[in-house]
């Protein structure tokens, strides 16, 4: 499994979430069932003022994974934990911000497999 090795700027968010099925009955009562046994985590990552070479390398990594199709490993610098993640969507946002300088943003989500 490939590893994502580029370090984002330390302005990213960690967004844990659960999935719960809620059945509502005609009498107004509810039944709740846990779908995921663990929280699925996601991170909004930003890479600011990066070189064209670094932007191209991140883009090539994204293209090789075919967007959110293929999982990869990534070590979160906040907790030094390696996670198995995917890109959260099939688009990578890269913007030119100066002479051959770029800002890239993306979202990773854990794979609960």
N, C-alpha and C positions, 0 to 999 in steps of 0.2 A: 504494500500500500504506500502510495506516495505521501510525502510530508510537505506541508506548507511552511516555509522557513522565513518568510519576510516578517519583520516586526512592525506592527501598526504603531501609530502615535498613541500615547496613553490617554486618549479621550473616548475610549469605547465603552459601551454599555453592556452589562450582562443582564439578560432578560429571561429568568426561569419561568416555565409555564407547565401546567398540568392539563390533562384532558379528562373530563368527567362527562359521562352520559347522564342526563336528567330526564326521567320519565314523569310526566305530570298526569295524574289520574283525574277522572271527572269530579271526584269529591274535593279536589284542590290539594290533596296530599301529593308528595313527591317521593320518588325512589331514585337514589343516586348510586352510580357504579363507577369505580375508578378504572380508566382504560389503560393508562400508563402507570407502571409501578414506580417509576422515577421521573423527576422533573426533566423535561426537555429544555436545554439551555440554548440560548442564542446570543450572538455578539454582533453588534454593529461596529464595524472596523473602518478606520480612516487612515489613509496613507497620504500625508500631505507633502507637497513640494518635493516630489520624487523625480529622479532622472528618467529620461526616455528609456534607457536600458532597463531600469527596475520596473517601469510601467509595462514594457514589453514582456518581461519575464513573468510578471503576475498575470498578464493577459494570456500568455502562452499556457500557463498552469491552468487557468480557467477554461481555456479552449480544450486542453487535453482531458479535462474532467467532463467535458460536454455540458458545461453549466452545472446544474444541480444533480446530474445523473450519477456521478461517481463519488464515493466517499474518499476521504483522505484524513491524515492525522495532522494535528496542530497543537502546539503547546501554548497554553494561555500564560502570559507573563504575570498576570495578577495572582495566580495560585500555583504556578509551576506544574500544572497538571496537563498531561497529554490527553486530548479528546479525539474521538473519531467523529468527524463533522462532514457536512456537505455545504455547498453554497445554497443559500435559501431560495434563490430564484435563478432564472436563466439569463439574467442581464448583469453585466459588470459596468459600473459607472466610472469612467475615466474622463477627466476634464483637463484640458491644457490651461495652465494658470500663469504661464510666462514663457520665456524663451527656452523651449525644450524642458520645461518643468511641468509636472502633472500631479493632480490629486485623484486618488482612487478610493472608492468606497464600496463596501460589500457587506453582506451579512452571512455569518456561519450559523448553522444549527446542528445540534448533536443528533447522532443517529441512534435511536433506541431500537436496536435489532436483536 
